[in-house]
Amino acid sequence: MNRGRTVFAQLIEYISHNEFRRCVERYDGDHRVRKLTCWEQFLAMAFAQLTYRESLRDIEVSLAVHRRKLYHSGFGSLVKKSTLADANELRDWRIYADFAQTLIQIARPLYADSDLGLDLQGTVYALDSTTIDLCLALFPWANFRRAKGAVKLHTMIDVQSAIPVFIDITHGKIHDVEALDRIIAEPGSYVVMDRGYMDFARLYHLNQALTYFVIRARSDLQFQRRRSIPVDKSIGLRSDQVIVLTGPVSSLRYPAPLRRISYYSQEIDKRFVFLTNDFFLPAITVAEIYRCRWQIELFFKWIKQHLRIKRFFGTSPNCVKTQVWIAVAVYVLVAILKKQLRLEQSLHTILQILSTTLFEKTPVPLVFQRYEEQIRNSPSSNQLVLFDI
């Protein structure tokens, strides 16, 4: 039914034009725009993400090769390097941030049936940040260290779906803990963090908002044990205590009791101490919740390896934020495609397949069906195949 339409055009159909138009109108994005609308800018930058383009010139040349197919893929005309550069410089990055959020709201219910293997009622979120290095000579506004520039990508993901629900792009010098001021506390949910987020005033705010947290404790924590709960040491638990903080500052910032759990991981020969405000979960479940924090490390590794967020097509803050948010939108779009078409391939494999087939006129399901057939029919890796020349 999709004959005659490119794979790129079919992929873009998963995007709501009405929602995108609302985001553009919210910030007056197309005011006095004669060439390259916000929609065309998004398409060009999404194309760059999907096909691993390295520069604006690379985008211009690659799209020009397919000029006869551009109109049916949503482009009104050829994309020029200078026009795209101006658009990235001047169009408000919040257009693409808001639009990425609409895609996130579509994607999260699709992954609601994913099983974490934990008996929990609330959603588990992992909060962390990653640093994106920048050349200080090209990005002087991003001064991070003596001879280094950087921005920070503060992110909170829904562990169940690996979909980001909160992203904030800041200067590299901004401390991680400040992200706690900008996340929306969801009652009944769990926020898992490393000890870089240890700020008792902010943690107490989460507690007052009826949001649970699991965080690693610092070794210099001052506390007094109120009571101990018996634990099964055969599964790695070492202690489970109800405590109150006794530090002159921490006791004022967090006046309520806390739960302190000590756990030894035999796999990596390391001991962990967790703090949480949930007094009802089994101690081993709290340890398992913290193990879920690894998902956000995998998310950062994935987007840095497979999306264009380490090399930027412009040097201004607006350009950087525009590119990062469009990269996030593409990530979520591919995640939506995976669920809607019930694809078994990983997101990385789906991206690789799309990168080489975007302008083929083939129904998208057939593209992935052919890939599976080729895999099944290809010789195994331990067989030597000779070809006649």
Buried (B, 14 or more C-beta within 10 A) or exposed (E): EBEEBBBBBBBBEBBEEEBBBBBBEEBEBBEEBEEBBBBBBBBBBBBBBBBEBEEBEBBBEBBEEBEEBBEBBBBEEEBBBEBBBBBBEEBBBBBBBBBBBBBBEBBBEBBEEEEBEBEBEBBBBBBBBBEBBBEBEEBEEBBBEEEBBBBBBBBBBBBBBBBBBBBBBBBBEBEBBBBBEEBEBBEEBBBBBBBBBBBBEBBBBBBEEEBBBBBBBEEEBEBEEEEEBEBEEEEBBBBBBBBBBEBEEBBEBBEEBBBBBBBBEEEEEEEBBBBBBBEEBBBBBBBBBBBBBEBBEEBBEBBBEBBBBEEBBBBBBBBBBBBBBBBBBBBBBBBBBBBEBEBEBEBEBBBBBBBEBBBBBBBBEEBBEEBEEEEEEEEEEEEEEEEEE
